[in-house]
Amino acid sequence: MNFVEFPDREVMLLDLANKIAGELRAALEVEDRVSFCVPGGTTPGPVFDILSGVSLDWGRVDVLLNDERWVPESSERSNTALLKRRLLVGQALAARLIPLHRDVPTPEEGLPGLMPAVEAALPLNVLLLGMGTDMHTASLFPGADQLELGLSEDAPTLLAMRAPGAGEPRITLSAKALKTAISTHILITGAEKRAALERAETLSEIEAPVRAFLADATVHWAP
Ligand SMILES: O=C1O[C@H](COP(=O)(O)O)[C@@H](O)[C@H](O)[C@H]1O
């Protein structure tokens, strides 16, 4: 794991956005379309704000979430709504959103329709992950019903996930799909998440799903 510590969040967010923009730009020089896979939740909004104003050929960028909560877009818990509000605006409005939600009652019913476009976006060019204090990443939660499958080599690209700590049913890219990324960044803030990350390094992937990504990731942390 490459751990990069910053003195404050603003410096970290600018540096991270700059790195991601550089990686997307480099990929666009050699590929017709590139994919950028991003987390939801409370942490990435400020990075999205910076990236949305960055000048690059967004019309050739496919943006997709790591995971989505199975709630309507009108819900404040919708990761898709966050993306539309904070990333897919300004310069980045030209990017193509690959959806992870459909207006059907369960993720299982949504999966078949969502899967083809997500599979077409693989391998991922740039992956940004978040992490909860329970060491989940994407919707790979400790104790989740399909966690073993989600972490396995035989995993489908997308799967439904339910977990005690998740709040609502989820849909998530599997570890196998996420690990296709050429470049992986993990964004975490605060002492509690730093302690959780240090703990994750001592646990198994089943106990601490984020561990599945640490070997190949750069972790960006600020207090
Ligand atoms: O539920 C989720 O949580 C994680 C971490 O979110 P945060 O609020 O602690 O930043 C996030 O990475 C994931 O995409 C999201 O669905």
PDBQT file of the ligand as one rigid body, heavy atoms in Angstrom, charges set to zero:
ROOT
HETATM    1  O1  LIG A 301     -22.210   3.729   1.681  1.00  0.00    +0.000 OA
HETATM    2  C1  LIG A 301     -21.160   4.078   1.200  1.00  0.00    +0.000 C 
HETATM    3  O2  LIG A 301     -20.092   4.297   2.005  1.00  0.00    +0.000 OA
HETATM    4  C2  LIG A 301     -18.747   4.399   1.540  1.00  0.00    +0.000 C 
HETATM    5  C3  LIG A 301     -18.030   5.339   2.512  1.00  0.00    +0.000 C 
HETATM    6  O3  LIG A 301     -18.810   6.506   2.607  1.00  0.00    +0.000 OA
HETATM    7  P1  LIG A 301     -18.417   7.773   3.523  1.00  0.00    +0.000 P 
HETATM    8  O4  LIG A 301     -19.741   8.490   3.752  1.00  0.00    +0.000 OA
HETATM    9  O5  LIG A 301     -17.833   7.245   4.799  1.00  0.00    +0.000 OA
HETATM   10  O6  LIG A 301     -17.445   8.594   2.740  1.00  0.00    +0.000 OA
HETATM   11  C4  LIG A 301     -18.665   4.849   0.097  1.00  0.00    +0.000 C 
HETATM   12  O7  LIG A 301     -17.352   4.717  -0.368  1.00  0.00    +0.000 OA
HETATM   13  C5  LIG A 301     -19.665   4.060  -0.750  1.00  0.00    +0.000 C 
HETATM   14  O8  LIG A 301     -19.542   4.393  -2.112  1.00  0.00    +0.000 OA
HETATM   15  C6  LIG A 301     -21.039   4.364  -0.254  1.00  0.00    +0.000 C 
HETATM   16  O9  LIG A 301     -22.064   3.756  -0.999  1.00  0.00    +0.000 OA
ENDROOT
TORSDOF 0
